[in-house]
Amino acid sequence: MSVNEQMVQDIVQEVVAKMQIASDVSGNRGVFSDMNEAIEAAKKSQKIVARMSLVTEKR
């Protein structure tokens, strides 16, 4: 079976419809209002992760 561009488009449209996602992707694309806000959050998170142990506990 040969896959062509039209088949891929049809599959994507079907999946999007099943997920009830609008095919027009617009609006917010993340949780931060701008790049600088995201960078500051990443810096804070990195400091927290750097203090974490690499050892994991078995539960």
PDB file of N, H, CA, C and O in Angstrom:
ATOM      1  N   MET A   1       0.845  -1.168   0.000  1.00  0.00           N
ATOM      2  CA  MET A   1       0.000   0.000   0.000  1.00  0.00           C
ATOM      3  C   MET A   1       0.896   1.239   0.000  1.00  0.00           C
ATOM      4  O   MET A   1       1.773   1.384   0.852  1.00  0.00           O
ATOM      5  N   SER A   2       0.675   2.089  -0.924  1.00  0.00           N
ATOM      6  H   SER A   2      -0.037   1.971  -1.616  1.00  0.00           H
ATOM      7  CA  SER A   2       1.434   3.321  -1.059  1.00  0.00           C
ATOM      8  C   SER A   2       0.715   4.443  -0.326  1.00  0.00           C
ATOM      9  O   SER A   2      -0.496   4.614  -0.471  1.00  0.00           O
ATOM     10  N   VAL A   3       1.466   5.208   0.463  1.00  0.00           N
ATOM     11  H   VAL A   3       2.449   5.070   0.581  1.00  0.00           H
ATOM     12  CA  VAL A   3       0.888   6.326   1.204  1.00  0.00           C
ATOM     13  C   VAL A   3       1.216   7.611   0.463  1.00  0.00           C
ATOM     14  O   VAL A   3       2.373   7.882   0.140  1.00  0.00           O
ATOM     15  N   ASN A   4       0.182   8.395   0.201  1.00  0.00           N
ATOM     16  H   ASN A   4      -0.757   8.175   0.463  1.00  0.00           H
ATOM     17  CA  ASN A   4       0.421   9.667  -0.480  1.00  0.00           C
ATOM     18  C   ASN A   4      -0.036  10.822   0.416  1.00  0.00           C
ATOM     19  O   ASN A   4      -0.611  10.601   1.482  1.00  0.00           O
ATOM     20  N   GLU A   5       0.218  12.019  -0.014  1.00  0.00           N
ATOM     21  H   GLU A   5       0.685  12.199  -0.880  1.00  0.00           H
ATOM     22  CA  GLU A   5      -0.091  13.212   0.781  1.00  0.00           C
ATOM     23  C   GLU A   5      -1.579  13.308   1.102  1.00  0.00           C
ATOM     24  O   GLU A   5      -1.944  13.688   2.214  1.00  0.00           O
ATOM     25  N   GLN A   6      -2.433  12.975   0.159  1.00  0.00           N
ATOM     26  H   GLN A   6      -2.136  12.666  -0.745  1.00  0.00           H
ATOM     27  CA  GLN A   6      -3.878  13.056   0.382  1.00  0.00           C
ATOM     28  C   GLN A   6      -4.319  12.092   1.474  1.00  0.00           C
ATOM     29  O   GLN A   6      -5.171  12.435   2.294  1.00  0.00           O
ATOM     30  N   MET A   7      -3.754  10.900   1.494  1.00  0.00           N
ATOM     31  H   MET A   7      -3.062  10.622   0.828  1.00  0.00           H
ATOM     32  CA  MET A   7      -4.094   9.933   2.530  1.00  0.00           C
ATOM     33  C   MET A   7      -3.701  10.457   3.908  1.00  0.00           C
ATOM     34  O   MET A   7      -4.461  10.324   4.868  1.00  0.00           O
ATOM     35  N   VAL A   8      -2.519  11.050   4.004  1.00  0.00           N
ATOM     36  H   VAL A   8      -1.901  11.158   3.225  1.00  0.00           H
ATOM     37  CA  VAL A   8      -2.055  11.610   5.275  1.00  0.00           C
ATOM     38  C   VAL A   8      -2.986  12.726   5.727  1.00  0.00           C
ATOM     39  O   VAL A   8      -3.363  12.792   6.897  1.00  0.00           O
ATOM     40  N   GLN A   9      -3.354  13.599   4.802  1.00  0.00           N
ATOM     41  H   GLN A   9      -3.047  13.546   3.851  1.00  0.00           H
ATOM     42  CA  GLN A   9      -4.273  14.689   5.138  1.00  0.00           C
ATOM     43  C   GLN A   9      -5.612  14.154   5.626  1.00  0.00           C
ATOM     44  O   GLN A   9      -6.171  14.671   6.593  1.00  0.00           O
ATOM     45  N   ASP A  10      -6.121  13.141   4.977  1.00  0.00           N
ATOM     46  H   ASP A  10      -5.667  12.720   4.192  1.00  0.00           H
ATOM     47  CA  ASP A  10      -7.399  12.548   5.376  1.00  0.00           C
ATOM     48  C   ASP A  10      -7.316  11.953   6.783  1.00  0.00           C
ATOM     49  O   ASP A  10      -8.233  12.112   7.588  1.00  0.00           O
ATOM     50  N   ILE A  11      -6.222  11.274   7.066  1.00  0.00           N
ATOM     51  H   ILE A  11      -5.477  11.145   6.412  1.00  0.00           H
ATOM     52  CA  ILE A  11      -6.035  10.669   8.388  1.00  0.00           C
ATOM     53  C   ILE A  11      -5.950  11.753   9.458  1.00  0.00           C
ATOM     54  O   ILE A  11      -6.573  11.641  10.514  1.00  0.00           O
ATOM     55  N   VAL A  12      -5.187  12.790   9.186  1.00  0.00           N
ATOM     56  H   VAL A  12      -4.680  12.881   8.328  1.00  0.00           H
ATOM     57  CA  VAL A  12      -5.043  13.883  10.149  1.00  0.00           C
ATOM     58  C   VAL A  12      -6.392  14.542  10.409  1.00  0.00           C
ATOM     59  O   VAL A  12      -6.735  14.818  11.558  1.00  0.00           O
ATOM     60  N   GLN A  13      -7.147  14.794   9.368  1.00  0.00           N
ATOM     61  H   GLN A  13      -6.869  14.570   8.434  1.00  0.00           H
ATOM     62  CA  GLN A  13      -8.470  15.406   9.545  1.00  0.00           C
ATOM     63  C   GLN A  13      -9.386  14.522  10.385  1.00  0.00           C
ATOM     64  O   GLN A  13     -10.134  15.021  11.225  1.00  0.00           O
ATOM     65  N   GLU A  14      -9.330  13.234  10.164  1.00  0.00           N
ATOM     66  H   GLU A  14      -8.722  12.828   9.481  1.00  0.00           H
ATOM     67  CA  GLU A  14     -10.154  12.308  10.936  1.00  0.00           C
ATOM     68  C   GLU A  14      -9.753  12.300  12.408  1.00  0.00           C
ATOM     69  O   GLU A  14     -10.610  12.319  13.291  1.00  0.00           O
ATOM     70  N   VAL A  15      -8.462  12.271  12.665  1.00  0.00           N
ATOM     71  H   VAL A  15      -7.766  12.255  11.948  1.00  0.00           H
ATOM     72  CA  VAL A  15      -7.983  12.273  14.054  1.00  0.00           C
ATOM     73  C   VAL A  15      -8.354  13.574  14.744  1.00  0.00           C
ATOM     74  O   VAL A  15      -8.817  13.561  15.885  1.00  0.00           O
ATOM     75  N   VAL A  16      -8.157  14.685  14.072  1.00  0.00           N
ATOM     76  H   VAL A  16      -7.781  14.695  13.146  1.00  0.00           H
ATOM     77  CA  VAL A  16      -8.500  15.989  14.646  1.00  0.00           C
ATOM     78  C   VAL A  16      -9.992  16.053  14.958  1.00  0.00           C
ATOM     79  O   VAL A  16     -10.387  16.555  16.011  1.00  0.00           O
ATOM     80  N   ALA A  17     -10.805  15.557  14.064  1.00  0.00           N
ATOM     81  H   ALA A  17     -10.484  15.149  13.209  1.00  0.00           H
ATOM     82  CA  ALA A  17     -12.256  15.562  14.288  1.00  0.00           C
ATOM     83  C   ALA A  17     -12.618  14.700  15.493  1.00  0.00           C
ATOM     84  O   ALA A  17     -13.469  15.082  16.296  1.00  0.00           O
ATOM     85  N   LYS A  18     -11.980  13.543  15.624  1.00  0.00           N
ATOM     86  H   LYS A  18     -11.289  13.232  14.971  1.00  0.00           H
ATOM     87  CA  LYS A  18     -12.266  12.655  16.757  1.00  0.00           C
ATOM     88  C   LYS A  18     -11.828  13.270  18.074  1.00  0.00           C
ATOM     89  O   LYS A  18     -12.443  13.022  19.111  1.00  0.00           O
ATOM     90  N   MET A  19     -10.793  14.052  18.042  1.00  0.00           N
ATOM     91  H   MET A  19     -10.293  14.253  17.200  1.00  0.00           H
ATOM     92  CA  MET A  19     -10.291  14.682  19.260  1.00  0.00           C
ATOM     93  C   MET A  19     -11.025  15.982  19.556  1.00  0.00           C
ATOM     94  O   MET A  19     -10.769  16.625  20.573  1.00  0.00           O
ATOM     95  N   GLN A  20     -11.916  16.361  18.692  1.00  0.00           N
ATOM     96  H   GLN A  20     -12.124  15.838  17.865  1.00  0.00           H
ATOM     97  CA  GLN A  20     -12.707  17.585  18.822  1.00  0.00           C
ATOM     98  C   GLN A  20     -11.801  18.811  18.954  1.00  0.00           C
ATOM     99  O   GLN A  20     -12.021  19.681  19.796  1.00  0.00           O
ATOM    100  N   ILE A  21     -10.796  18.852  18.113  1.00  0.00           N
ATOM    101  H   ILE A  21     -10.618  18.144  17.429  1.00  0.00           H
ATOM    102  CA  ILE A  21      -9.881  19.988  18.061  1.00  0.00           C
ATOM    103  C   ILE A  21     -10.171  20.741  16.777  1.00  0.00           C
ATOM    104  O   ILE A  21     -10.302  20.139  15.712  1.00  0.00           O
ATOM    105  N   ALA A  22     -10.269  22.031  16.877  1.00  0.00           N
ATOM    106  H   ALA A  22     -10.163  22.521  17.742  1.00  0.00           H
ATOM    107  CA  ALA A  22     -10.514  22.840  15.677  1.00  0.00           C
ATOM    108  C   ALA A  22      -9.318  22.714  14.747  1.00  0.00           C
ATOM    109  O   ALA A  22      -8.169  22.716  15.187  1.00  0.00           O
ATOM    110  N   SER A  23      -9.602  22.606  13.464  1.00  0.00           N
ATOM    111  H   SER A  23     -10.536  22.604  13.106  1.00  0.00           H
ATOM    112  CA  SER A  23      -8.514  22.480  12.506  1.00  0.00           C
ATOM    113  C   SER A  23      -7.768  23.794  12.332  1.00  0.00           C
ATOM    114  O   SER A  23      -6.641  23.808  11.837  1.00  0.00           O
ATOM    115  N   ASP A  24      -8.391  24.901  12.737  1.00  0.00           N
ATOM    116  H   ASP A  24      -9.306  24.890  13.139  1.00  0.00           H
ATOM    117  CA  ASP A  24      -7.734  26.200  12.689  1.00  0.00           C
ATOM    118  C   ASP A  24      -6.977  26.401  13.996  1.00  0.00           C
ATOM    119  O   ASP A  24      -7.583  26.674  15.032  1.00  0.00           O
ATOM    120  N   VAL A  25      -5.668  26.269  13.951  1.00  0.00           N
ATOM    121  H   VAL A  25      -5.175  26.047  13.110  1.00  0.00           H
ATOM    122  CA  VAL A  25      -4.854  26.410  15.149  1.00  0.00           C
ATOM    123  C   VAL A  25      -4.500  27.878  15.310  1.00  0.00           C
ATOM    124  O   VAL A  25      -3.643  28.406  14.601  1.00  0.00           O
ATOM    125  N   SER A  26      -5.167  28.529  16.247  1.00  0.00           N
ATOM    126  H   SER A  26      -5.864  28.100  16.823  1.00  0.00           H
ATOM    127  CA  SER A  26      -4.876  29.927  16.508  1.00  0.00           C
ATOM    128  C   SER A  26      -5.037  30.182  17.991  1.00  0.00           C
ATOM    129  O   SER A  26      -5.558  29.336  18.718  1.00  0.00           O
ATOM    130  N   GLY A  27      -4.596  31.334  18.441  1.00  0.00           N
ATOM    131  H   GLY A  27      -4.173  32.021  17.851  1.00  0.00           H
ATOM    132  CA  GLY A  27      -4.724  31.662  19.845  1.00  0.00           C
ATOM    133  C   GLY A  27      -3.496  31.249  20.623  1.00  0.00           C
ATOM    134  O   GLY A  27      -2.397  31.158  20.075  1.00  0.00           O
ATOM    135  N   ASN A  28      -3.692  30.998  21.910  1.00  0.00           N
ATOM    136  H   ASN A  28      -4.585  31.071  22.355  1.00  0.00           H
ATOM    137  CA  ASN A  28      -2.571  30.656  22.785  1.00  0.00           C
ATOM    138  C   ASN A  28      -1.968  29.319  22.408  1.00  0.00           C
ATOM    139  O   ASN A  28      -2.680  28.350  22.145  1.00  0.00           O
ATOM    140  N   ARG A  29      -0.664  29.284  22.385  1.00  0.00           N
ATOM    141  H   ARG A  29      -0.086  30.072  22.598  1.00  0.00           H
ATOM    142  CA  ARG A  29       0.038  28.057  22.046  1.00  0.00           C
ATOM    143  C   ARG A  29       0.907  27.589  23.205  1.00  0.00           C
ATOM    144  O   ARG A  29       1.769  26.730  23.024  1.00  0.00           O
ATOM    145  N   GLY A  30       0.692  28.136  24.374  1.00  0.00           N
ATOM    146  H   GLY A  30      -0.008  28.834  24.521  1.00  0.00           H
ATOM    147  CA  GLY A  30       1.473  27.740  25.532  1.00  0.00           C
ATOM    148  C   GLY A  30       0.914  28.345  26.794  1.00  0.00           C
ATOM    149  O   GLY A  30      -0.151  28.962  26.777  1.00  0.00           O
ATOM    150  N   VAL A  31       1.624  28.172  27.884  1.00  0.00           N
ATOM    151  H   VAL A  31       2.490  27.671  27.897  1.00  0.00           H
ATOM    152  CA  VAL A  31       1.138  28.650  29.166  1.00  0.00           C
ATOM    153  C   VAL A  31       1.712  30.001  29.549  1.00  0.00           C
ATOM    154  O   VAL A  31       1.277  30.591  30.538  1.00  0.00           O
ATOM    155  N   PHE A  32       2.669  30.505  28.800  1.00  0.00           N
ATOM    156  H   PHE A  32       3.023  30.027  27.997  1.00  0.00           H
ATOM    157  CA  PHE A  32       3.301  31.784  29.104  1.00  0.00           C
ATOM    158  C   PHE A  32       2.871  32.837  28.092  1.00  0.00           C
ATOM    159  O   PHE A  32       2.639  32.545  26.919  1.00  0.00           O
ATOM    160  N   SER A  33       2.774  34.060  28.575  1.00  0.00           N
ATOM    161  H   SER A  33       2.963  34.297  29.528  1.00  0.00           H
ATOM    162  CA  SER A  33       2.314  35.128  27.689  1.00  0.00           C
ATOM    163  C   SER A  33       3.379  35.584  26.704  1.00  0.00           C
ATOM    164  O   SER A  33       3.058  36.081  25.625  1.00  0.00           O
ATOM    165  N   ASP A  34       4.653  35.417  27.072  1.00  0.00           N
ATOM    166  H   ASP A  34       4.914  35.013  27.949  1.00  0.00           H
ATOM    167  CA  ASP A  34       5.725  35.778  26.146  1.00  0.00           C
ATOM    168  C   ASP A  34       6.985  34.955  26.427  1.00  0.00           C
ATOM    169  O   ASP A  34       7.052  34.204  27.400  1.00  0.00           O
ATOM    170  N   MET A  35       7.962  35.112  25.566  1.00  0.00           N
ATOM    171  H   MET A  35       7.907  35.721  24.775  1.00  0.00           H
ATOM    172  CA  MET A  35       9.186  34.328  25.652  1.00  0.00           C
ATOM    173  C   MET A  35       9.950  34.608  26.946  1.00  0.00           C
ATOM    174  O   MET A  35      10.486  33.684  27.557  1.00  0.00           O
ATOM    175  N   ASN A  36      10.006  35.864  27.365  1.00  0.00           N
ATOM    176  H   ASN A  36       9.571  36.615  26.868  1.00  0.00           H
ATOM    177  CA  ASN A  36      10.761  36.207  28.572  1.00  0.00           C
ATOM    178  C   ASN A  36      10.169  35.546  29.812  1.00  0.00           C
ATOM    179  O   ASN A  36      10.905  35.107  30.697  1.00  0.00           O
ATOM    180  N   GLU A  37       8.862  35.477  29.877  1.00  0.00           N
ATOM    181  H   GLU A  37       8.264  35.833  29.158  1.00  0.00           H
ATOM    182  CA  GLU A  37       8.198  34.805  30.996  1.00  0.00           C
ATOM    183  C   GLU A  37       8.563  33.319  31.014  1.00  0.00           C
ATOM    184  O   GLU A  37       8.808  32.754  32.080  1.00  0.00           O
ATOM    185  N   ALA A  38       8.600  32.693  29.850  1.00  0.00           N
ATOM    186  H   ALA A  38       8.401  33.152  28.984  1.00  0.00           H
ATOM    187  CA  ALA A  38       8.962  31.281  29.755  1.00  0.00           C
ATOM    188  C   ALA A  38      10.420  31.064  30.156  1.00  0.00           C
ATOM    189  O   ALA A  38      10.740  30.079  30.822  1.00  0.00           O
ATOM    190  N   ILE A  39      11.297  31.971  29.757  1.00  0.00           N
ATOM    191  H   ILE A  39      11.037  32.771  29.216  1.00  0.00           H
ATOM    192  CA  ILE A  39      12.717  31.851  30.100  1.00  0.00           C
ATOM    193  C   ILE A  39      12.911  31.964  31.609  1.00  0.00           C
ATOM    194  O   ILE A  39      13.674  31.192  32.190  1.00  0.00           O
ATOM    195  N   GLU A  40      12.240  32.905  32.244  1.00  0.00           N
ATOM    196  H   GLU A  40      11.620  33.532  31.772  1.00  0.00           H
ATOM    197  CA  GLU A  40      12.362  33.067  33.692  1.00  0.00           C
ATOM    198  C   GLU A  40      11.856  31.825  34.425  1.00  0.00           C
ATOM    199  O   GLU A  40      12.465  31.390  35.402  1.00  0.00           O
ATOM    200  N   ALA A  41      10.764  31.266  33.963  1.00  0.00           N
ATOM    201  H   ALA A  41      10.270  31.619  33.169  1.00  0.00           H
ATOM    202  CA  ALA A  41      10.233  30.047  34.581  1.00  0.00           C
ATOM    203  C   ALA A  41      11.210  28.889  34.401  1.00  0.00           C
ATOM    204  O   ALA A  41      11.382  28.076  35.309  1.00  0.00           O
ATOM    205  N   ALA A  42      11.843  28.810  33.249  1.00  0.00           N
ATOM    206  H   ALA A  42      11.704  29.471  32.511  1.00  0.00           H
ATOM    207  CA  ALA A  42      12.825  27.750  32.996  1.00  0.00           C
ATOM    208  C   ALA A  42      14.029  27.901  33.908  1.00  0.00           C
ATOM    209  O   ALA A  42      14.546  26.905  34.415  1.00  0.00           O
ATOM    210  N   LYS A  43      14.484  29.123  34.126  1.00  0.00           N
ATOM    211  H   LYS A  43      14.065  29.932  33.714  1.00  0.00           H
ATOM    212  CA  LYS A  43      15.625  29.371  35.018  1.00  0.00           C
ATOM    213  C   LYS A  43      15.299  28.931  36.448  1.00  0.00           C
ATOM    214  O   LYS A  43      16.114  28.280  37.101  1.00  0.00           O
ATOM    215  N   LYS A  44      14.114  29.286  36.927  1.00  0.00           N
ATOM    216  H   LYS A  44      13.451  29.815  36.397  1.00  0.00           H
ATOM    217  CA  LYS A  44      13.697  28.896  38.277  1.00  0.00           C
ATOM    218  C   LYS A  44      13.606  27.370  38.388  1.00  0.00           C
ATOM    219  O   LYS A  44      14.057  26.781  39.370  1.00  0.00           O
ATOM    220  N   SER A  45      13.024  26.750  37.378  1.00  0.00           N
ATOM    221  H   SER A  45      12.658  27.228  36.580  1.00  0.00           H
ATOM    222  CA  SER A  45      12.874  25.298  37.387  1.00  0.00           C
ATOM    223  C   SER A  45      14.224  24.598  37.360  1.00  0.00           C
ATOM    224  O   SER A  45      14.415  23.589  38.039  1.00  0.00           O
ATOM    225  N   GLN A  46      15.155  25.123  36.585  1.00  0.00           N
ATOM    226  H   GLN A  46      14.999  25.943  36.034  1.00  0.00           H
ATOM    227  CA  GLN A  46      16.480  24.514  36.483  1.00  0.00           C
ATOM    228  C   GLN A  46      17.188  24.526  37.833  1.00  0.00           C
ATOM    229  O   GLN A  46      17.873  23.562  38.176  1.00  0.00           O
ATOM    230  N   LYS A  47      17.037  25.587  38.595  1.00  0.00           N
ATOM    231  H   LYS A  47      16.480  26.370  38.316  1.00  0.00           H
ATOM    232  CA  LYS A  47      17.659  25.660  39.917  1.00  0.00           C
ATOM    233  C   LYS A  47      17.083  24.591  40.845  1.00  0.00           C
ATOM    234  O   LYS A  47      17.812  23.992  41.636  1.00  0.00           O
ATOM    235  N   ILE A  48      15.794  24.358  40.749  1.00  0.00           N
ATOM    236  H   ILE A  48      15.201  24.845  40.106  1.00  0.00           H
ATOM    237  CA  ILE A  48      15.152  23.331  41.570  1.00  0.00           C
ATOM    238  C   ILE A  48      15.628  21.947  41.160  1.00  0.00           C
ATOM    239  O   ILE A  48      15.954  21.123  42.014  1.00  0.00           O
ATOM    240  N   VAL A  49      15.667  21.690  39.871  1.00  0.00           N
ATOM    241  H   VAL A  49      15.402  22.360  39.177  1.00  0.00           H
ATOM    242  CA  VAL A  49      16.089  20.378  39.368  1.00  0.00           C
ATOM    243  C   VAL A  49      17.554  20.122  39.710  1.00  0.00           C
ATOM    244  O   VAL A  49      17.924  18.985  40.003  1.00  0.00           O
ATOM    245  N   ALA A  50      18.388  21.150  39.677  1.00  0.00           N
ATOM    246  H   ALA A  50      18.087  22.074  39.438  1.00  0.00           H
ATOM    247  CA  ALA A  50      19.811  20.984  39.979  1.00  0.00           C
ATOM    248  C   ALA A  50      20.026  20.520  41.423  1.00  0.00           C
ATOM    249  O   ALA A  50      21.027  19.862  41.708  1.00  0.00           O
ATOM    250  N   ARG A  51      19.116  20.844  42.330  1.00  0.00           N
ATOM    251  H   ARG A  51      18.303  21.378  42.098  1.00  0.00           H
ATOM    252  CA  ARG A  51      19.232  20.429  43.727  1.00  0.00           C
ATOM    253  C   ARG A  51      18.688  19.028  43.976  1.00  0.00           C
ATOM    254  O   ARG A  51      18.895  18.465  45.051  1.00  0.00           O
ATOM    255  N   MET A  52      17.998  18.464  42.998  1.00  0.00           N
ATOM    256  H   MET A  52      17.830  18.922  42.125  1.00  0.00           H
ATOM    257  CA  MET A  52      17.400  17.150  43.181  1.00  0.00           C
ATOM    258  C   MET A  52      18.443  16.050  43.097  1.00  0.00           C
ATOM    259  O   MET A  52      19.463  16.189  42.423  1.00  0.00           O
ATOM    260  N   SER A  53      18.172  14.970  43.783  1.00  0.00           N
ATOM    261  H   SER A  53      17.343  14.857  44.331  1.00  0.00           H
ATOM    262  CA  SER A  53      19.049  13.815  43.739  1.00  0.00           C
ATOM    263  C   SER A  53      18.756  12.998  42.478  1.00  0.00           C
ATOM    264  O   SER A  53      17.629  12.975  41.983  1.00  0.00           O
ATOM    265  N   LEU A  54      19.779  12.340  41.977  1.00  0.00           N
ATOM    266  H   LEU A  54      20.695  12.359  42.379  1.00  0.00           H
ATOM    267  CA  LEU A  54      19.588  11.465  40.823  1.00  0.00           C
ATOM    268  C   LEU A  54      19.117  10.079  41.250  1.00  0.00           C
ATOM    269  O   LEU A  54      18.760   9.251  40.411  1.00  0.00           O
ATOM    270  N   VAL A  55      19.117   9.831  42.564  1.00  0.00           N
ATOM    271  H   VAL A  55      19.406  10.504  43.245  1.00  0.00           H
ATOM    272  CA  VAL A  55      18.688   8.546  43.102  1.00  0.00           C
ATOM    273  C   VAL A  55      17.165   8.530  43.154  1.00  0.00           C
ATOM    274  O   VAL A  55      16.539   9.482  43.620  1.00  0.00           O
ATOM    275  N   THR A  56      16.578   7.440  42.672  1.00  0.00           N
ATOM    276  H   THR A  56      17.087   6.667  42.294  1.00  0.00           H
ATOM    277  CA  THR A  56      15.124   7.310  42.728  1.00  0.00           C
ATOM    278  C   THR A  56      14.758   6.246  43.758  1.00  0.00           C
ATOM    279  O   THR A  56      15.503   5.290  43.972  1.00  0.00           O
ATOM    280  N   GLU A  57      13.616   6.424  44.382  1.00  0.00           N
ATOM    281  H   GLU A  57      13.011   7.201  44.208  1.00  0.00           H
ATOM    282  CA  GLU A  57      13.135   5.469  45.375  1.00  0.00           C
ATOM    283  C   GLU A  57      12.240   4.438  44.719  1.00  0.00           C
ATOM    284  O   GLU A  57      11.470   4.756  43.812  1.00  0.00           O
ATOM    285  N   LYS A  58      12.342   3.212  45.178  1.00  0.00           N
ATOM    286  H   LYS A  58      12.967   2.954  45.914  1.00  0.00           H
ATOM    287  CA  LYS A  58      11.430   2.175  44.706  1.00  0.00           C
ATOM    288  C   LYS A  58      10.195   2.206  45.568  1.00  0.00           C
ATOM    289  O   LYS A  58      10.287   2.275  46.794  1.00  0.00           O
ATOM    290  N   ARG A  59       9.042   2.154  44.938  1.00  0.00           N
ATOM    291  H   ARG A  59       8.967   2.098  43.943  1.00  0.00           H
ATOM    292  CA  ARG A  59       7.780   2.188  45.696  1.00  0.00           C
ATOM    293  C   ARG A  59       7.043   0.912  45.519  1.00  0.00           C
ATOM    294  O   ARG A  59       5.958   0.744  46.076  1.00  0.00           O
TER     295      ARG A  59
END
